[in-house]
Amino acid sequence: MAIPTRLEAAALLDGLDPPDWLLTHSSAVAEIAAFLAGRIATRGIDVDRRIVESAALLHDMDKLLPPNHPLKRLGHGDAGARWLTDQGYEELSRPVANHPVTRLSDESRYGRWASFASREERIVAYADKRASQRLESLDRRFARWAERYPGVGRARARADRLERDVCSAAGISPHQVRRLPWVRAALARARGEQGRP
């Protein structure tokens, strides 16, 4: 199975012509995830950084599908996972499918995910919880989600557990989470190779 490189993931996202808000969010998630995966790897814990970085960058790509696209009926996360699988990137499907905050409040899906989620899936899910347009705390993210998703408040304790798990593996506290810049350079290179400005 294929796992896209940073450059390939950037080209794939850029080819979908994302609006600035989605590109900014996806970049933040990918760079937070890259930082976490790097910290975890330096501690000798097995993690596939390519899966983490590519899945994090492409985690919201289903928002770029046309409203009438047949995959849209699968719902956010699942539609992106299926699209990536159809493109030959099945390795990214589980982290993309399981990243939405609503998964944390879905009893049956959360139970299965919490039991079987890979390190890569947990990193991508957590990075998404820490990034809006920039790095933010869980408190700030959940305050915003509470306005959009009634009932998401009960997912907060699960997000806190996810934060403890990922940060513990990285050997840091939540306030030490940072971004590892790489997306801007990858996008510039992808655009250059495609002859785009």
GUVEX-358311 format. One record per residue (C-alpha): x, y, z. Coordinates in pm, 1 decimal. Layout:
REM GUVEX-358311
      east     north        up
         X         Y         Z
...
This chain:
REM GUVEX-358311
      east     north        up
       0.0       0.0       0.0
     112.4     351.4     -74.9
     179.0     619.7     181.5
     222.8     962.6      24.8
     530.3    1167.1     101.3
     494.1    1518.4     237.6
     525.7    1651.3    -116.5
     267.1    1409.2    -256.2
      21.1    1486.6      24.2
      68.4    1860.7     -30.4
      13.6    1820.1    -405.3
    -297.3    1610.3    -346.2
    -448.6    1869.0    -111.5
    -350.3    2161.8    -331.2
    -501.9    1988.2    -634.6
    -839.5    1999.1    -458.4
    -814.9    2381.2    -447.7
    -879.5    2429.1     -75.8
   -1005.2    2764.0      51.5
    -762.8    2954.5     271.6
    -942.1    2866.2     597.5
    -920.8    2492.3     528.5
    -560.5    2511.6     411.6
    -465.1    2706.2     724.9
    -642.5    2455.8     951.8
    -502.6    2151.3     771.1
    -152.2    2298.6     784.9
    -182.7    2359.8    1159.5
    -305.8    2004.6    1222.9
     -29.3    1854.5    1006.3
     244.0    2056.8    1174.7
     121.2    1979.2    1526.7
      97.7    1611.4    1433.1
     450.3    1621.1    1285.8
     585.7    1773.0    1607.0
     414.8    1508.0    1821.0
     519.0    1217.2    1597.9
     876.9    1344.9    1598.1
     884.3    1369.9    1977.3
     734.4    1022.8    2012.7
     983.4     873.0    1765.2
    1280.9    1026.7    1946.3
    1165.8     847.0    2260.1
    1201.5     514.4    2079.0
     827.8     455.0    2038.3
     727.8     307.3    1703.6
     528.0     555.8    1496.1
     496.6     597.5    1119.1
     559.4     966.1    1072.8
     459.8     959.1     704.7
     114.6     825.9     788.6
      74.2    1083.7    1064.8
     184.6    1380.0     853.6
      -7.0    1287.7     537.8
    -327.0    1186.3     717.1
    -315.6    1503.5     926.8
    -273.2    1723.6     619.4
    -554.1    1545.8     432.8
    -787.9    1481.7     727.5
   -1057.1    1728.7     612.7
   -1031.1    1675.9     238.4
   -1389.1    1545.6     220.4
   -1501.2    1903.1     289.6
   -1367.6    1982.7     -59.0
   -1590.7    1732.5    -237.4
   -1888.8    1881.7    -421.6
   -2211.9    1874.1    -215.7
   -2366.9    1616.1    -450.2
   -2063.1    1384.4    -448.3
   -2178.6    1027.5    -366.2
   -1920.8     989.9     -87.9
   -2069.2    1284.3     103.9
   -2350.4    1060.9     231.1
   -2091.0     863.5     431.3
   -2038.9    1163.7     658.3
   -1734.8    1363.2     759.1
   -1424.1    1153.7     809.1
   -1565.4     841.2     647.6
   -1606.9    1017.8     312.6
   -1246.0    1136.8     318.8
   -1122.5     792.6     419.6
   -1307.0     629.9     131.5
   -1184.2     891.0    -117.8
    -823.5     837.5      -7.7
    -866.0     459.6     -32.7
   -1001.9     504.0    -385.3
    -691.2     711.1    -467.4
    -465.5     426.3    -349.6
    -388.7     562.6      -1.5
    -566.7     310.6     219.0
    -303.6     350.5     492.8
    -444.9     696.9     560.7
    -807.0     587.1     583.2
    -834.4     501.0     952.9
    -667.7     817.2    1086.3
    -884.1    1028.1     853.4
   -1205.7     839.0     928.7
   -1162.0     861.3    1304.0
   -1043.0    1218.4    1354.2
   -1376.7    1408.4    1392.1
   -1459.8    1538.7    1738.3
   -1805.1    1383.9    1704.0
   -1640.5    1038.8    1720.9
   -1556.3    1108.6    2083.8
   -1924.1    1152.9    2169.1
   -2047.7     851.3    1969.8
   -2063.3     571.6    2228.7
   -2030.5     271.7    1999.3
   -1771.9     417.4    1762.8
   -1562.7     559.8    2045.0
   -1554.4     227.3    2228.8
   -1422.1      44.5    1923.7
   -1178.4     321.2    1839.3
   -1040.8     353.5    2192.1
    -974.7     -21.3    2199.6
    -805.9     -53.6    1862.3
    -673.8     288.1    1752.8
    -315.3     296.0    1638.1
     -63.4     548.2    1768.3
     -91.4     725.7    1432.4
    -471.4     754.9    1461.4
    -444.8     897.0    1811.4
    -190.1    1158.6    1707.0
    -400.4    1279.7    1411.8
    -717.7    1291.5    1623.5
    -541.4    1483.7    1899.4
    -369.2    1727.5    1662.5
    -709.6    1811.4    1514.6
    -840.7    1881.5    1865.3
    -556.0    2130.2    1922.0
    -582.6    2326.8    1596.2
    -836.8    2566.6    1463.1
    -654.5    2817.4    1246.1
    -360.1    2793.1    1485.7
    -249.7    2591.6    1788.4
    -510.3    2620.6    2065.4
    -589.7    2456.7    2396.4
    -859.2    2193.0    2435.0
   -1054.8    2443.3    2646.8
   -1071.2    2690.3    2361.4
   -1153.7    2429.1    2096.3
   -1430.2    2272.4    2300.9
   -1582.1    2611.4    2380.0
   -1619.0    2670.4    2006.0
   -1746.7    2319.7    1931.7
   -2009.5    2344.4    2203.2
   -2171.6    2621.0    1998.8
   -2182.4    2409.4    1680.2
   -2229.4    2054.7    1810.1
   -2478.0    2016.1    2093.3
   -2375.9    1725.8    2313.9
   -2004.7    1746.4    2229.2
   -1933.8    1850.3    2587.7
   -1953.6    1488.5    2701.0
   -1663.6    1413.7    2467.1
   -1434.9    1644.7    2663.8
   -1327.6    1381.2    2918.4
   -1236.1    1150.8    2630.2
   -1038.6    1429.6    2464.9
    -855.5    1483.5    2793.3
    -764.7    1112.3    2801.9
    -645.6    1133.5    2441.7
    -434.8    1436.0    2531.6
    -276.9    1255.7    2827.9
    -200.7     950.7    2611.4
     -39.8    1139.2    2323.7
     149.5    1389.4    2538.4
     274.4    1114.3    2768.3
     408.1     920.3    2468.9
     577.0    1240.8    2350.2
     721.0    1306.9    2696.9
     569.8    1654.5    2719.3
     284.5    1838.0    2886.8
      -1.9    1981.9    2677.6
     131.5    2337.3    2706.8
     457.2    2220.2    2542.0
     285.9    2112.2    2219.3
     423.0    2304.9    1921.4
     413.7    2305.9    1542.6
     690.3    2161.5    1327.0
     675.5    2381.3    1015.0
     683.4    2188.2     688.1
     359.4    2243.0     496.6
     434.2    2580.8     338.2
     760.0    2450.9     187.9
     591.2    2131.4      63.8
     309.0    2329.0     -97.1
     552.1    2569.4    -263.5
     754.3    2280.4    -401.8
     441.7    2094.4    -520.1
     314.2    2405.9    -694.8
     655.1    2464.3    -851.7
     666.6    2110.2    -987.1
     317.2    2155.9   -1130.3
     408.9    2492.4   -1280.3
     161.2    2676.9   -1057.2
     229.4    3000.2    -867.3
